[in-house]
Amino acid sequence: MIFEIAHIQVKSDTHAAFEAAVTRAVPLFKGAQGCISMRLERSIENTDGYRLVVGWNTLEDHTVHFRGSEAFQSWRALVGEFFAAPPQVEHMTTVVTGF
């Protein structure tokens, strides 16, 4: 399992609309091949900053199957207008779990 972590900066004063758009996008992730989990986190210190954390079975489930799908195009259509800058995406794997 890997985690996609997208660092997203949204335009000021668009938080509620962005969060509503992400909520509408949940079924796109639920239906995606290999998608295990999805959550959106908002920064406390940087209120325009968000982290989208998506669990995937494999890296290819995200980079090939989802990114090449119509669901990805729908995702971008829902949320793209709120981005202040292109999201910065990285993929992580868990190496230590404390509890």
N, CA, C and O atoms as a GROMACS GRO file, in nm:
protein
  396
    1MET      N    1   0.084  -0.118   0.000
    1MET     CA    2   0.000   0.000   0.000
    1MET      C    3   0.088   0.124   0.000
    1MET      O    4   0.191   0.129   0.068
    2ILE      N    5   0.048   0.224  -0.077
    2ILE     CA    6   0.118   0.351  -0.081
    2ILE      C    7   0.018   0.464  -0.054
    2ILE      O    8  -0.103   0.447  -0.069
    3PHE      N    9   0.072   0.577  -0.016
    3PHE     CA   10  -0.012   0.694   0.005
    3PHE      C   11   0.029   0.803  -0.093
    3PHE      O   12   0.147   0.837  -0.105
    4GLU      N   13  -0.069   0.855  -0.163
    4GLU     CA   14  -0.051   0.975  -0.243
    4GLU      C   15  -0.080   1.092  -0.150
    4GLU      O   16  -0.186   1.096  -0.087
    5ILE      N   17   0.013   1.185  -0.142
    5ILE     CA   18  -0.010   1.304  -0.061
    5ILE      C   19   0.001   1.424  -0.154
    5ILE      O   20   0.109   1.456  -0.206
    6ALA      N   21  -0.111   1.491  -0.174
    6ALA     CA   22  -0.115   1.609  -0.260
    6ALA      C   23  -0.121   1.732  -0.171
    6ALA      O   24  -0.215   1.750  -0.094
    7HIS      N   25  -0.020   1.817  -0.183
    7HIS     CA   26  -0.014   1.943  -0.110
    7HIS      C   27  -0.086   2.045  -0.197
    7HIS      O   28  -0.041   2.077  -0.307
    8ILE      N   29  -0.197   2.096  -0.148
    8ILE     CA   30  -0.284   2.184  -0.226
    8ILE      C   31  -0.298   2.319  -0.157
    8ILE      O   32  -0.331   2.327  -0.039
    9GLN      N   33  -0.273   2.425  -0.233
    9GLN     CA   34  -0.299   2.562  -0.187
    9GLN      C   35  -0.421   2.610  -0.264
    9GLN      O   36  -0.423   2.606  -0.388
   10VAL      N   37  -0.523   2.655  -0.192
   10VAL     CA   38  -0.642   2.706  -0.259
   10VAL      C   39  -0.646   2.858  -0.249
   10VAL      O   40  -0.579   2.919  -0.166
   11LYS      N   41  -0.725   2.917  -0.337
   11LYS     CA   42  -0.743   3.062  -0.334
   11LYS      C   43  -0.815   3.100  -0.205
   11LYS      O   44  -0.904   3.029  -0.158
   12SER      N   45  -0.775   3.212  -0.148
   12SER     CA   46  -0.838   3.259  -0.024
   12SER      C   47  -0.988   3.275  -0.046
   12SER      O   48  -1.034   3.307  -0.155
   13ASP      N   49  -1.061   3.252   0.060
   13ASP     CA   50  -1.208   3.266   0.060
   13ASP      C   51  -1.280   3.165  -0.029
   13ASP      O   52  -1.395   3.188  -0.067
   14THR      N   53  -1.215   3.054  -0.062
   14THR     CA   54  -1.282   2.950  -0.141
   14THR      C   55  -1.290   2.818  -0.063
   14THR      O   56  -1.325   2.714  -0.120
   15HIS      N   57  -1.258   2.822   0.066
   15HIS     CA   58  -1.248   2.699   0.145
   15HIS      C   59  -1.376   2.617   0.143
   15HIS      O   60  -1.372   2.497   0.115
   16ALA      N   61  -1.487   2.679   0.171
   16ALA     CA   62  -1.614   2.604   0.179
   16ALA      C   63  -1.649   2.543   0.044
   16ALA      O   64  -1.691   2.428   0.037
   17ALA      N   65  -1.632   2.618  -0.063
   17ALA     CA   66  -1.663   2.566  -0.196
   17ALA      C   67  -1.568   2.454  -0.235
   17ALA      O   68  -1.609   2.355  -0.295
   18PHE      N   69  -1.439   2.469  -0.202
   18PHE     CA   70  -1.340   2.364  -0.231
   18PHE      C   71  -1.374   2.237  -0.154
   18PHE      O   72  -1.376   2.128  -0.212
   19GLU      N   73  -1.402   2.249  -0.026
   19GLU     CA   74  -1.435   2.132   0.055
   19GLU      C   75  -1.562   2.064   0.004
   19GLU      O   76  -1.571   1.942   0.006
   20ALA      N   77  -1.659   2.142  -0.040
   20ALA     CA   78  -1.782   2.085  -0.096
   20ALA      C   79  -1.752   2.011  -0.226
   20ALA      O   80  -1.809   1.905  -0.251
   21ALA      N   81  -1.663   2.066  -0.308
   21ALA     CA   82  -1.626   2.000  -0.434
   21ALA      C   83  -1.554   1.868  -0.407
   21ALA      O   84  -1.578   1.769  -0.476
   22VAL      N   85  -1.465   1.867  -0.307
   22VAL     CA   86  -1.395   1.743  -0.272
   22VAL      C   87  -1.496   1.639  -0.221
   22VAL      O   88  -1.484   1.521  -0.253
   23THR      N   89  -1.592   1.682  -0.144
   23THR     CA   90  -1.696   1.591  -0.096
   23THR      C   91  -1.771   1.529  -0.214
   23THR      O   92  -1.800   1.410  -0.213
   24ARG      N   93  -1.804   1.611  -0.315
   24ARG     CA   94  -1.871   1.558  -0.434
   24ARG      C   95  -1.783   1.460  -0.511
   24ARG      O   96  -1.834   1.375  -0.584
   25ALA      N   97  -1.652   1.472  -0.496
   25ALA     CA   98  -1.557   1.386  -0.567
   25ALA      C   99  -1.533   1.252  -0.499
   25ALA      O  100  -1.472   1.163  -0.559
   26VAL      N  101  -1.578   1.235  -0.377
   26VAL     CA  102  -1.553   1.111  -0.303
   26VAL      C  103  -1.591   0.987  -0.384
   26VAL      O  104  -1.513   0.892  -0.387
   27PRO      N  105  -1.707   0.983  -0.450
   27PRO     CA  106  -1.741   0.863  -0.529
   27PRO      C  107  -1.642   0.834  -0.642
   27PRO      O  108  -1.627   0.718  -0.682
   28LEU      N  109  -1.575   0.935  -0.695
   28LEU     CA  110  -1.475   0.912  -0.799
   28LEU      C  111  -1.359   0.830  -0.746
   28LEU      O  112  -1.306   0.742  -0.814
   29PHE      N  113  -1.320   0.858  -0.622
   29PHE     CA  114  -1.212   0.782  -0.560
   29PHE      C  115  -1.260   0.644  -0.516
   29PHE      O  116  -1.190   0.544  -0.534
   30LYS      N  117  -1.380   0.638  -0.459
   30LYS     CA  118  -1.434   0.509  -0.414
   30LYS      C  119  -1.443   0.409  -0.529
   30LYS      O  120  -1.423   0.290  -0.509
   31GLY      N  121  -1.473   0.458  -0.648
   31GLY     CA  122  -1.487   0.370  -0.763
   31GLY      C  123  -1.358   0.343  -0.838
   31GLY      O  124  -1.358   0.265  -0.933
   32ALA      N  125  -1.249   0.407  -0.798
   32ALA     CA  126  -1.122   0.392  -0.869
   32ALA      C  127  -1.054   0.261  -0.835
   32ALA      O  128  -1.054   0.217  -0.720
   33GLN      N  129  -0.995   0.201  -0.936
   33GLN     CA  130  -0.921   0.076  -0.916
   33GLN      C  131  -0.810   0.095  -0.814
   33GLN      O  132  -0.728   0.186  -0.827
   34GLY      N  133  -0.808   0.011  -0.712
   34GLY     CA  134  -0.701   0.011  -0.614
   34GLY      C  135  -0.707   0.119  -0.508
   34GLY      O  136  -0.616   0.128  -0.426
   35CYS      N  137  -0.811   0.201  -0.508
   35CYS     CA  138  -0.821   0.306  -0.406
   35CYS      C  139  -0.876   0.246  -0.277
   35CYS      O  140  -0.982   0.184  -0.276
   36ILE      N  141  -0.802   0.264  -0.170
   36ILE     CA  142  -0.836   0.206  -0.041
   36ILE      C  143  -0.895   0.309   0.055
   36ILE      O  144  -0.986   0.277   0.132
   37SER      N  145  -0.845   0.431   0.050
   37SER     CA  146  -0.891   0.534   0.143
   37SER      C  147  -0.865   0.672   0.082
   37SER      O  148  -0.788   0.688  -0.012
   38MET      N  149  -0.933   0.771   0.140
   38MET     CA  150  -0.916   0.908   0.094
   38MET      C  151  -0.958   1.000   0.207
   38MET      O  152  -1.061   0.978   0.271
   39ARG      N  153  -0.876   1.104   0.232
   39ARG     CA  154  -0.916   1.205   0.330
   39ARG      C  155  -0.854   1.338   0.291
   39ARG      O  156  -0.750   1.344   0.225
   40LEU      N  157  -0.921   1.444   0.332
   40LEU     CA  158  -0.872   1.580   0.309
   40LEU      C  159  -0.844   1.642   0.444
   40LEU      O  160  -0.929   1.639   0.533
   41GLU      N  161  -0.725   1.698   0.458
   41GLU     CA  162  -0.685   1.763   0.582
   41GLU      C  163  -0.656   1.910   0.553
   41GLU      O  164  -0.601   1.943   0.448
   42ARG      N  165  -0.692   1.997   0.647
   42ARG     CA  166  -0.665   2.141   0.630
   42ARG      C  167  -0.562   2.185   0.733
   42ARG      O  168  -0.568   2.146   0.850
   43SER      N  169  -0.468   2.265   0.689
   43SER     CA  170  -0.363   2.316   0.777
   43SER      C  171  -0.421   2.414   0.878
   43SER      O  172  -0.508   2.495   0.845
   44ILE      N  173  -0.372   2.407   0.997
   44ILE     CA  174  -0.411   2.502   1.101
   44ILE      C  175  -0.331   2.632   1.086
   44ILE      O  176  -0.386   2.741   1.097
   45GLU      N  177  -0.200   2.619   1.059
   45GLU     CA  178  -0.115   2.737   1.048
   45GLU      C  179  -0.133   2.811   0.915
   45GLU      O  180  -0.125   2.933   0.910
   46ASN      N  181  -0.156   2.737   0.808
   46ASN     CA  182  -0.171   2.794   0.674
   46ASN      C  183  -0.313   2.761   0.627
   46ASN      O  184  -0.334   2.657   0.565
   47THR      N  185  -0.407   2.847   0.655
   47THR     CA  186  -0.549   2.812   0.635
   47THR      C  187  -0.587   2.792   0.489
   47THR      O  188  -0.695   2.739   0.461
   48ASP      N  189  -0.502   2.833   0.395
   48ASP     CA  190  -0.528   2.804   0.254
   48ASP      C  191  -0.464   2.673   0.211
   48ASP      O  192  -0.476   2.634   0.094
   49GLY      N  193  -0.397   2.606   0.302
   49GLY     CA  194  -0.325   2.483   0.270
   49GLY      C  195  -0.402   2.358   0.309
   49GLY      O  196  -0.459   2.348   0.417
   50TYR      N  197  -0.402   2.262   0.218
   50TYR     CA  198  -0.468   2.133   0.239
   50TYR      C  199  -0.373   2.020   0.202
   50TYR      O  200  -0.277   2.039   0.128
   51ARG      N  201  -0.403   1.903   0.255
   51ARG     CA  202  -0.336   1.780   0.215
   51ARG      C  203  -0.444   1.679   0.181
   51ARG      O  204  -0.529   1.646   0.264
   52LEU      N  205  -0.440   1.632   0.059
   52LEU     CA  206  -0.527   1.522   0.017
   52LEU      C  207  -0.443   1.396   0.031
   52LEU      O  208  -0.338   1.383  -0.032
   53VAL      N  209  -0.490   1.302   0.114
   53VAL     CA  210  -0.417   1.179   0.139
   53VAL      C  211  -0.502   1.064   0.088
   53VAL      O  212  -0.612   1.038   0.138
   54VAL      N  213  -0.449   0.994  -0.012
   54VAL     CA  214  -0.524   0.885  -0.075
   54VAL      C  215  -0.440   0.758  -0.064
   54VAL      O  216  -0.323   0.757  -0.102
   55GLY      N  217  -0.501   0.652  -0.013
   55GLY     CA  218  -0.435   0.522  -0.005
   55GLY      C  219  -0.464   0.441  -0.131
   55GLY      O  220  -0.579   0.429  -0.173
   56TRP      N  221  -0.360   0.388  -0.190
   56TRP     CA  222  -0.371   0.306  -0.311
   56TRP      C  223  -0.303   0.172  -0.288
   56TRP      O  224  -0.206   0.163  -0.213
   57ASN      N  225  -0.353   0.069  -0.353
   57ASN     CA  226  -0.288  -0.062  -0.345
   57ASN      C  227  -0.148  -0.057  -0.404
   57ASN      O  228  -0.053  -0.111  -0.346
   58THR      N  229  -0.135   0.008  -0.519
   58THR     CA  230  -0.005   0.017  -0.586
   58THR      C  231   0.014   0.158  -0.639
   58THR      O  232  -0.082   0.234  -0.653
   59LEU      N  233   0.136   0.194  -0.668
   59LEU     CA  234   0.167   0.322  -0.729
   59LEU      C  235   0.096   0.336  -0.864
   59LEU      O  236   0.045   0.442  -0.897
   60GLU      N  237   0.095   0.227  -0.940
   60GLU     CA  238   0.032   0.229  -1.072
   60GLU      C  239  -0.118   0.251  -1.064
   60GLU      O  240  -0.177   0.307  -1.157
   61ASP      N  241  -0.182   0.207  -0.955
   61ASP     CA  242  -0.326   0.234  -0.940
   61ASP      C  243  -0.351   0.384  -0.944
   61ASP      O  244  -0.453   0.429  -0.996
   62HIS      N  245  -0.259   0.462  -0.887
   62HIS     CA  246  -0.274   0.607  -0.893
   62HIS      C  247  -0.221   0.664  -1.023
   62HIS      O  248  -0.294   0.730  -1.097
   63THR      N  249  -0.093   0.639  -1.052
   63THR     CA  250  -0.026   0.708  -1.162
   63THR      C  251  -0.070   0.664  -1.300
   63THR      O  252  -0.065   0.744  -1.394
   64VAL      N  253  -0.113   0.541  -1.314
   64VAL     CA  254  -0.155   0.491  -1.445
   64VAL      C  255  -0.307   0.483  -1.454
   64VAL      O  256  -0.368   0.548  -1.539
   65HIS      N  257  -0.367   0.404  -1.366
   65HIS     CA  258  -0.511   0.377  -1.378
   65HIS      C  259  -0.597   0.499  -1.345
   65HIS      O  260  -0.687   0.533  -1.422
   66PHE      N  261  -0.570   0.564  -1.232
   66PHE     CA  262  -0.654   0.679  -1.197
   66PHE      C  263  -0.622   0.801  -1.282
   66PHE      O  264  -0.712   0.864  -1.337
   67ARG      N  265  -0.494   0.834  -1.293
   67ARG     CA  266  -0.456   0.954  -1.369
   67ARG      C  267  -0.496   0.943  -1.516
   67ARG      O  268  -0.517   1.045  -1.582
   68GLY      N  269  -0.506   0.823  -1.568
   68GLY     CA  270  -0.546   0.804  -1.708
   68GLY      C  271  -0.694   0.786  -1.727
   68GLY      O  272  -0.739   0.753  -1.837
   69SER      N  273  -0.771   0.806  -1.622
   69SER     CA  274  -0.915   0.775  -1.628
   69SER      C  275  -1.001   0.899  -1.645
   69SER      O  276  -0.957   1.012  -1.626
   70GLU      N  277  -1.124   0.874  -1.681
   70GLU     CA  278  -1.225   0.980  -1.688
   70GLU      C  279  -1.253   1.035  -1.548
   70GLU      O  280  -1.284   1.153  -1.534
   71ALA      N  281  -1.242   0.950  -1.445
   71ALA     CA  282  -1.264   0.995  -1.307
   71ALA      C  283  -1.165   1.104  -1.270
   71ALA      O  284  -1.200   1.199  -1.200
   72PHE      N  285  -1.039   1.092  -1.316
   72PHE     CA  286  -0.940   1.196  -1.287
   72PHE      C  287  -0.979   1.327  -1.354
   72PHE      O  288  -0.966   1.434  -1.294
   73GLN      N  289  -1.026   1.319  -1.477
   73GLN     CA  290  -1.070   1.440  -1.547
   73GLN      C  291  -1.187   1.504  -1.473
   73GLN      O  292  -1.196   1.627  -1.463
   74SER      N  293  -1.277   1.422  -1.422
   74SER     CA  294  -1.391   1.474  -1.344
   74SER      C  295  -1.344   1.537  -1.215
   74SER      O  296  -1.394   1.642  -1.175
   75TRP      N  297  -1.247   1.475  -1.148
   75TRP     CA  298  -1.189   1.529  -1.026
   75TRP      C  299  -1.131   1.668  -1.051
   75TRP      O  300  -1.160   1.762  -0.977
   76ARG      N  301  -1.051   1.681  -1.156
   76ARG     CA  302  -0.989   1.809  -1.186
   76ARG      C  303  -1.094   1.914  -1.223
   76ARG      O  304  -1.078   2.032  -1.190
   77ALA      N  305  -1.199   1.873  -1.292
   77ALA     CA  306  -1.306   1.967  -1.328
   77ALA      C  307  -1.377   2.019  -1.203
   77ALA      O  308  -1.418   2.135  -1.198
   78LEU      N  309  -1.392   1.933  -1.102
   78LEU     CA  310  -1.459   1.973  -0.979
   78LEU      C  311  -1.375   2.069  -0.894
   78LEU      O  312  -1.429   2.164  -0.837
   79VAL      N  313  -1.246   2.044  -0.886
   79VAL     CA  314  -1.163   2.118  -0.789
   79VAL      C  315  -1.061   2.214  -0.849
   79VAL      O  316  -1.010   2.301  -0.779
   80GLY      N  317  -1.032   2.199  -0.976
   80GLY     CA  318  -0.923   2.276  -1.037
   80GLY      C  319  -0.936   2.426  -1.026
   80GLY      O  320  -0.835   2.495  -1.011
   81GLU      N  321  -1.056   2.478  -1.032
   81GLU     CA  322  -1.074   2.624  -1.027
   81GLU      C  323  -1.034   2.684  -0.892
   81GLU      O  324  -1.014   2.806  -0.883
   82PHE      N  325  -1.023   2.602  -0.788
   82PHE     CA  326  -0.991   2.652  -0.655
   82PHE      C  327  -0.841   2.657  -0.628
   82PHE      O  328  -0.798   2.720  -0.531
   83PHE      N  329  -0.760   2.591  -0.712
   83PHE     CA  330  -0.616   2.584  -0.688
   83PHE      C  331  -0.551   2.720  -0.708
   83PHE      O  332  -0.571   2.785  -0.810
   84ALA      N  333  -0.472   2.761  -0.610
   84ALA     CA  334  -0.393   2.884  -0.622
   84ALA      C  335  -0.263   2.855  -0.698
   84ALA      O  336  -0.202   2.946  -0.754
   85ALA      N  337  -0.222   2.729  -0.697
   85ALA     CA  338  -0.100   2.683  -0.766
   85ALA      C  339  -0.121   2.534  -0.795
   85ALA      O  340  -0.205   2.471  -0.732
   86PRO      N  341  -0.045   2.479  -0.888
   86PRO     CA  342  -0.059   2.335  -0.913
   86PRO      C  343  -0.026   2.255  -0.787
   86PRO      O  344   0.071   2.287  -0.717
   87PRO      N  345  -0.104   2.152  -0.757
   87PRO     CA  346  -0.074   2.068  -0.640
   87PRO      C  347   0.064   2.002  -0.653
   87PRO      O  348   0.108   1.968  -0.763
   88GLN      N  349   0.129   1.985  -0.541
   88GLN     CA  350   0.256   1.912  -0.536
   88GLN      C  351   0.225   1.774  -0.481
   88GLN      O  352   0.176   1.760  -0.368
   89VAL      N  353   0.252   1.672  -0.560
   89VAL     CA  354   0.214   1.535  -0.523
   89VAL      C  355   0.339   1.451  -0.498
   89VAL      O  356   0.436   1.456  -0.574
   90GLU      N  357   0.333   1.374  -0.389
   90GLU     CA  358   0.439   1.277  -0.361
   90GLU      C  359   0.374   1.148  -0.316
   90GLU      O  360   0.259   1.146  -0.271
   91HIS      N  361   0.449   1.040  -0.328
   91HIS     CA  362   0.398   0.908  -0.290
   91HIS      C  363   0.484   0.856  -0.176
   91HIS      O  364   0.607   0.863  -0.180
   92MET      N  365   0.417   0.805  -0.074
   92MET     CA  366   0.485   0.763   0.047
   92MET      C  367   0.445   0.619   0.080
   92MET      O  368   0.338   0.571   0.043
   93THR      N  369   0.536   0.553   0.151
   93THR     CA  370   0.508   0.421   0.204
   93THR      C  371   0.542   0.422   0.352
   93THR      O  372   0.637   0.488   0.395
   94THR      N  373   0.465   0.350   0.430
   94THR     CA  374   0.487   0.345   0.575
   94THR      C  375   0.608   0.256   0.605
   94THR      O  376   0.617   0.144   0.555
   95VAL      N  377   0.699   0.307   0.686
   95VAL     CA  378   0.817   0.229   0.723
   95VAL      C  379   0.821   0.198   0.873
   95VAL      O  380   0.886   0.102   0.915
   96VAL      N  381   0.754   0.278   0.954
   96VAL     CA  382   0.746   0.253   1.098
   96VAL      C  383   0.606   0.291   1.145
   96VAL      O  384   0.556   0.398   1.110
   97THR      N  385   0.545   0.206   1.222
   97THR     CA  386   0.417   0.236   1.286
   97THR      C  387   0.436   0.222   1.436
   97THR      O  388   0.481   0.118   1.485
   98GLY      N  389   0.403   0.329   1.509
   98GLY     CA  390   0.423   0.327   1.654
   98GLY      C  391   0.308   0.263   1.730
   98GLY      O  392   0.332   0.181   1.819
   99PHE      N  393   0.185   0.298   1.697
   99PHE     CA  394   0.066   0.240   1.762
   99PHE      C  395  -0.057   0.285   1.689
   99PHE      O  396  -0.168   0.248   1.727
   0.00000   0.00000   0.00000
